[in-house]
Amino acid sequence: MIAMEETLLDLEPGMRGTVARFAGTPGFMRKLRTIGIREGKTLVVVARHPLGGPVVVEVDGREVTLGRGMARRVIVDVTT
C-alpha cells in the first residue's frame, strides 16, 4: 500500500483519508479541532456539492460540512 498526500478537496465522494496536517493559521487549526477534525482522524467524503459548494465529510460517525477553502487546507494521507 502506498500513502499519498492530497487535500481534502481532491478526494471524491466515498474516498477515505487520514488527516496528516493543516495548512493554515493557529486559529484555523483550532476551529477544525473543535469540530472533531484533527491529526490522525479518518475522514470519509460524503459529498462534494457542485458549483463551488461545500464538502461534506464524516468524522467519528457524524457529518461535518466544510467550505472548499477550508477543505483545500486539510492535508490527508490517502492509502491506495
N, CA, C and O of each residue as an XYZ file, in Angstrom:
320
protein
N       0.842     -1.195      0.000
C       0.000      0.000      0.000
C       0.882      1.252      0.000
O       1.896      1.322      0.694
N       0.471      2.213     -0.783
C       1.203      3.460     -0.888
C       0.312      4.579     -0.366
O      -0.839      4.708     -0.782
N       0.853      5.397      0.554
C       0.100      6.535      1.075
C       0.513      7.782      0.306
O       1.701      8.078      0.172
N      -0.481      8.512     -0.198
C      -0.220      9.752     -0.927
C      -0.899     10.891     -0.180
O      -1.989     10.725      0.369
N      -0.247     12.045     -0.165
C      -0.865     13.216      0.455
C      -1.694     13.954     -0.585
O      -1.237     14.219     -1.697
N      -2.916     14.278     -0.201
C      -3.839     15.041     -1.038
C      -4.521     16.056     -0.127
O      -4.457     15.951      1.098
N      -5.171     17.035     -0.739
C      -6.024     17.895      0.083
C      -7.387     17.227      0.174
O      -7.752     16.416     -0.677
N      -8.119     17.568      1.190
C      -9.461     17.010      1.356
C     -10.331     17.343      0.147
O     -11.206     16.561     -0.223
N     -10.098     18.483     -0.459
C     -10.868     18.903     -1.630
C     -10.607     17.999     -2.836
O     -11.467     17.885     -3.710
N      -9.443     17.357     -2.902
C      -9.100     16.486     -4.027
C      -9.812     15.136     -3.984
O      -9.877     14.445     -5.000
N     -10.346     14.751     -2.828
C     -10.963     13.435     -2.693
C     -12.364     13.421     -3.285
O     -13.113     14.392     -3.181
N     -12.697     12.307     -3.902
C     -14.031     12.111     -4.465
C     -14.956     11.535     -3.390
O     -14.469     10.940     -2.429
N     -16.276     11.695     -3.526
C     -17.203     11.097     -2.563
C     -16.947      9.592     -2.430
O     -16.748      8.889     -3.421
N     -16.958      9.125     -1.197
C     -16.708      7.723     -0.896
C     -15.255      7.439     -0.546
O     -14.949      6.388      0.016
N     -14.343      8.376     -0.877
C     -12.932      8.166     -0.565
C     -12.662      8.480      0.901
O     -13.363      9.274      1.529
N     -11.630      7.836      1.424
C     -11.260      7.942      2.836
C      -9.833      8.460      2.939
O      -8.975      8.093      2.137
N      -9.585      9.304      3.916
C      -8.237      9.823      4.157
C      -8.022     10.066      5.632
O      -8.965     10.334      6.377
N      -6.763      9.969      6.051
C      -6.392     10.234      7.440
C      -5.727     11.597      7.503
O      -4.796     11.868      6.745
N      -6.194     12.459      8.395
C      -5.669     13.820      8.491
C      -4.191     13.765      8.870
O      -3.828     13.204      9.904
N      -3.339     14.357      8.018
C      -1.902     14.399      8.256
C      -1.497     15.722      8.888
O      -0.730     15.757      9.850
N      -2.026     16.817      8.328
C      -1.662     18.151      8.828
C      -2.614     19.181      8.248
O      -3.460     18.880      7.407
N      -2.446     20.409      8.728
C      -3.252     21.534      8.250
C      -2.335     22.591      7.658
O      -1.208     22.770      8.122
N      -2.807     23.286      6.644
C      -2.080     24.410      6.066
C      -2.874     25.662      6.404
O      -3.708     26.112      5.617
N      -2.612     26.217      7.574
C      -3.376     27.386      7.977
C      -2.879     27.967      9.281
O      -1.901     27.499      9.864
N      -3.563     28.977      9.717
C      -3.190     29.688     10.934
C      -3.569     28.877     12.175
O      -4.372     27.949     12.082
N      -3.009     29.213     13.319
C      -3.404     28.523     14.557
C      -4.907     28.624     14.834
O      -5.501     27.681     15.358
N      -5.521     29.748     14.491
C      -6.966     29.900     14.688
C      -7.764     28.945     13.805
O      -8.767     28.379     14.241
N      -7.319     28.771     12.570
C      -7.963     27.837     11.644
C      -7.855     26.413     12.186
O      -8.832     25.664     12.192
N      -6.659     26.050     12.641
C      -6.451     24.696     13.166
C      -7.292     24.461     14.420
O      -7.844     23.376     14.604
N      -7.390     25.461     15.267
C      -8.197     25.342     16.488
C      -9.667     25.139     16.140
O     -10.351     24.331     16.767
N     -10.155     25.878     15.133
C     -11.558     25.740     14.725
C     -11.843     24.316     14.240
O     -12.853     23.722     14.618
N     -10.956     23.770     13.408
C     -11.158     22.402     12.923
C     -11.125     21.393     14.069
O     -11.933     20.466     14.111
N     -10.203     21.575     14.981
C     -10.110     20.636     16.115
C     -11.362     20.669     16.982
O     -11.765     19.639     17.523
N     -11.984     21.840     17.121
C     -13.197     21.907     17.948
C     -14.378     21.204     17.299
O     -15.314     20.812     17.996
N     -14.357     21.033     15.965
C     -15.445     20.301     15.305
C     -15.063     18.846     15.055
O     -15.773     18.132     14.346
N     -13.949     18.401     15.630
C     -13.590     16.985     15.577
C     -12.618     16.585     14.488
O     -12.299     15.405     14.343
N     -12.142     17.556     13.718
C     -11.179     17.235     12.661
C      -9.795     17.566     13.191
O      -9.439     18.732     13.356
N      -9.016     16.514     13.456
C      -7.661     16.697     13.993
C      -6.742     15.651     13.394
O      -7.195     14.688     12.776
N      -5.449     15.849     13.584
C      -4.453     14.941     13.039
C      -4.729     13.516     13.508
O      -5.046     13.285     14.675
N      -4.604     12.566     12.587
C      -4.802     11.159     12.919
C      -6.225     10.658     12.741
O      -6.451      9.448     12.738
N      -7.187     11.558     12.593
C      -8.583     11.148     12.398
C      -8.820     10.723     10.961
O      -8.248     11.297     10.034
N      -9.665      9.714     10.777
C     -10.032      9.262      9.440
C     -11.320      9.949      9.017
O     -12.307      9.961      9.752
N     -11.291     10.518      7.824
C     -12.445     11.216      7.269
C     -12.919     10.482      6.028
O     -12.114      9.943      5.269
N     -14.222     10.466      5.827
C     -14.814      9.908      4.609
C     -15.584     11.032      3.936
O     -16.421     11.677      4.568
N     -15.307     11.272      2.659
C     -16.029     12.311      1.924
C     -17.413     11.775      1.577
O     -17.543     10.777      0.868
N     -18.438     12.442      2.079
C     -19.822     12.048      1.830
C     -20.319     12.694      0.537
O     -20.963     12.040     -0.282
N     -20.017     13.976      0.360
C     -20.488     14.694     -0.831
C     -19.591     15.890     -1.107
O     -19.016     16.492     -0.201
N     -19.493     16.210     -2.390
C     -18.840     17.450     -2.842
C     -19.868     18.166     -3.688
O     -20.140     17.767     -4.821
N     -20.434     19.215     -3.144
C     -21.504     19.918     -3.840
C     -20.949     20.678     -5.047
O     -19.837     21.203     -4.988
N     -21.708     20.739     -6.131
C     -21.228     21.388     -7.361
C     -21.209     22.907     -7.258
O     -21.719     23.502     -6.308
N     -20.603     23.504     -8.268
C     -20.582     24.965     -8.427
C     -19.953     25.680     -7.236
O     -20.452     26.713     -6.791
N     -18.867     25.134     -6.727
C     -18.154     25.784     -5.634
C     -18.792     25.597     -4.276
O     -18.456     26.311     -3.331
N     -19.711     24.646     -4.162
C     -20.383     24.394     -2.888
C     -19.479     23.676     -1.904
O     -18.331     23.367     -2.224
N     -19.981     23.411     -0.720
C     -19.167     22.826      0.337
C     -18.886     21.333      0.144
O     -19.457     20.667     -0.719
N     -17.979     20.848      0.992
C     -17.621     19.436      1.046
C     -18.175     18.893      2.362
O     -17.986     19.497      3.418
N     -18.862     17.745      2.293
C     -19.411     17.112      3.485
C     -18.563     15.888      3.787
O     -18.370     15.028      2.927
N     -18.051     15.813      5.030
C     -17.234     14.666      5.435
C     -17.841     14.025      6.673
O     -18.542     14.672      7.451
N     -17.556     12.745      6.836
C     -17.969     12.048      8.045
C     -16.737     11.849      8.911
O     -15.701     11.380      8.440
N     -16.861     12.211     10.184
C     -15.792     12.018     11.157
C     -16.438     11.560     12.462
O     -17.366     12.196     12.961
N     -15.951     10.472     12.997
C     -16.492      9.917     14.252
C     -18.001      9.699     14.190
O     -18.701      9.932     15.175
N     -18.508      9.252     13.037
C     -19.921      8.931     12.918
C     -20.847     10.105     12.711
O     -22.064      9.924     12.694
N     -20.314     11.305     12.551
C     -21.175     12.461     12.283
C     -20.689     13.208     11.066
O     -19.508     13.164     10.719
N     -21.614     13.897     10.419
C     -21.280     14.636      9.207
C     -20.953     16.083      9.540
O     -21.632     16.730     10.337
N     -19.891     16.573      8.905
C     -19.429     17.943      9.085
C     -19.310     18.568      7.701
O     -18.788     17.945      6.776
N     -19.791     19.790      7.561
C     -19.721     20.497      6.288
C     -18.613     21.542      6.353
O     -18.556     22.354      7.276
N     -17.727     21.503      5.343
C     -16.619     22.459      5.259
C     -16.703     23.196      3.933
O     -17.023     22.604      2.902
N     -16.416     24.480      3.966
C     -16.303     25.225      2.719
C     -15.091     24.731      1.942
O     -14.180     24.136      2.517
N     -15.080     24.975      0.650
C     -13.973     24.494     -0.180
C     -12.639     25.106      0.223
O     -11.608     24.438      0.142
N     -12.640     26.348      0.652
C     -11.394     26.982      1.099
C     -10.799     26.260      2.298
O      -9.584     26.085      2.387
N     -11.653     25.847      3.212
C     -11.182     25.095      4.382
C     -10.720     23.706      3.968
O      -9.668     23.244      4.410
N     -11.503     23.031      3.117
C     -11.161     21.674      2.688
C      -9.834     21.649      1.942
O      -9.107     20.657      1.994
N      -9.522     22.729      1.257
C      -8.271     22.817      0.499
C      -7.060     22.856      1.433
O      -5.953     22.509      1.021
N      -7.258     23.274      2.678
C      -6.138     23.407      3.616
C      -6.025     22.242      4.598
O      -5.214     22.281      5.523
N      -6.838     21.212      4.396
C      -6.736     19.983      5.207
C      -5.984     18.956      4.356
O      -6.477     18.530      3.311
N      -4.797     18.565      4.805
C      -3.957     17.617      4.071
C      -4.169     16.235      4.663
O      -4.011     16.033      5.867
N      -4.533     15.275      3.799
C      -4.825     13.917      4.263
C      -3.929     12.902      3.566
O      -3.485     13.117      2.438
N      -3.674     11.804      4.249
C      -2.980     10.654      3.645
C      -4.038      9.737      3.077
O      -4.946      9.317      3.794
N      -3.933      9.421      1.799
C      -4.854      8.510      1.136
C      -4.080      7.242      0.822
O      -3.041      7.300      0.163
N      -4.566      6.103      1.281
C      -3.908      4.833      1.024
C      -4.519      4.187     -0.203
O      -5.735      4.020     -0.288
N      -3.672      3.825     -1.150
C      -4.163      3.187     -2.376
C      -3.714      1.748     -2.447
O      -4.032      1.049     -3.408
